[in-house]
Amino acid sequence: MSIWNPGLKNVVDDQSDFLTDFPNKSFTSKIDATSKLQVIQALDNGQCKSDIAREYGVHPETILSIYKQKDAIIKKYNQKYNLLKEICSLNLEQNLLDWFEQQFKSGNVITEDQLRGKAQDILKGLSEKFTSIDDWLLSFRTRHNISKYSSDDMYGEKAKEDWRRFLTNSESNDVYLGSVCALSHNLDYTSYLNGQHAESYVSLLLLVNALGTDKKEIAVAGKESMETEIHVRSLPVSYYYCLNSQINYSIIQNYLTKWNNELASKGNHVTLVLDVPESMINTMKFENIRILGTTELSYVTNILEKVVECFKYHYRRLQISRSLTYGKDNSTFMDYIHMMGMAWHNIPQKYIQSLSYPPGDGSLFFNLKEDSDNDHSLSRWCKMYNIPLNYDQCPSSLDMIIFCDKKLPCIFRGQVDENMQAADVFSQKVCNSTSGMEAYQAMKRIVSYLQGENAGSSIMKYAKYLENHLEYGALLHMHQIIASTNDSI
């Protein structure tokens, strides 16, 4: 009796003649389990077995052989259906994925045997053994882009092992990575292709935790004045005016002091692995931020290089899109600032996570394949989304613009001690001696402006140094005028 039509008895024997275009042998293996059920259903519905055989490309005897196994096939199907129903009720897919992500975030090595063992633990309550678990696990890995590590996937094993050990001994949420880079913010592709250099650039301080869940606000050092943008109440970055457009000790100290105060108010403590000269790190002391260099953790440098590359990839995409929409000349410095903030926000959390938690030999890991995650190719992006950009003449140059500002000086290695006397500052040529009443009057106006804007103590101290120095020049100038007047008398 048919399971689809209870009132229908076994299929009537098909008396159709043998057709020469059928195979001479039976190849039951050509028809999978699901197709066998469809064959049985078709026969129970009265369809001619020769037509079914022709549809599946097998001999009619193969169709007849399948039908003779009807009860066994249906029983096996029902058993498999009930088993899969039980597996679904145990939520194997989500539970196994949650466990894998947790192990991955903790920096633990996950092998194929461990993944299989965890799946079997979840399935302990099954009424019968799940014999197809290996096939299911293979499909599970494919669905979630989980690959097996090979030795040429990442960087040096020793540096990687040192970093993995450090993470294991630390709280993942509280480990932050920091780097400094330069960005030719207004250099477009056409100018770069024509061999032009950047009109100006900025330097950035980037901080992110190892899980990628907390990207701190970018610190930007540039020589562009923000006075014309005074109507803007807030920025997506922390901007610091600096004549040489380089991140210096004072900027880092100021930035980290604000962060330290935020952490102190919440009672939190973090570890920051900062890729800057050790001489800077040695003089930075904070209650709630433990700062380490990359000397003993060289793998962090590789991570940060990839993070910077991803940031610049997203920035250039935004820059190209804006230039095509509004034109390059219509972009203000404020527009570039907002693109920096957006590009930083667009770096995927999982990408940073995959960099921070490198796999060990023979272990499984998330092998991200999305274009926005690990394929930082502008030419490919242009082709995928039909960006109307003339890159066919030299497509490699389009991708190289991501690295065009890599060698620009982005960090000022010198250090100015706030306790130094004015004479010591001048002897180190922090500023040159100047004379004249006009210079002194201009400096006094600057000091008044800074006081009105509640400038920091460090800035005010150096402004006072300059004011005192220029006052001496002004007095000298007046003395020369008086002396020349006396001579004439």
Secondary structure, DSSP 8 states (H G I E B T S, - for coil): --SS-TT--S---------TTS-SS--GGGS-HHHHHHHHHHHHTT--HHHHHHHHTS-HHHHHHHHHTHHHHHHHHHHHHHHHHHHHHTTHHHHHHHHHHHHHHTT----HHHHHHHHHHHTTT-SS--TTHHHHHHHHHHHTTEEE--TTSSS-HHHHHHHHHHHHTS-GGGEEEEEEEEE-TT--HHHHHTT---S--EEEEEEEETTSS-B---EEEES---GGGTT----SSEEEE-TT--B-HHHHHHHHHHHHHHHHHHT--EEEEEES-HHHHTT---SSEEEE-SSS-THHHHHHHHHHHHHHHHHHHHHHHHHHHH-GGG--HHHHHHHHHHHHHTS-HHHHHHHHS---TT-EEE----HHHH---HHHHHHHTT-----SS-HHHHHHGGGTTTTS--B------TT--HHHHHHTTSS-----HHHHHHHHHHHHHHHHTT--HHHHHHHHHHHHHHHHHHHHHHHHHHHHHHHH-
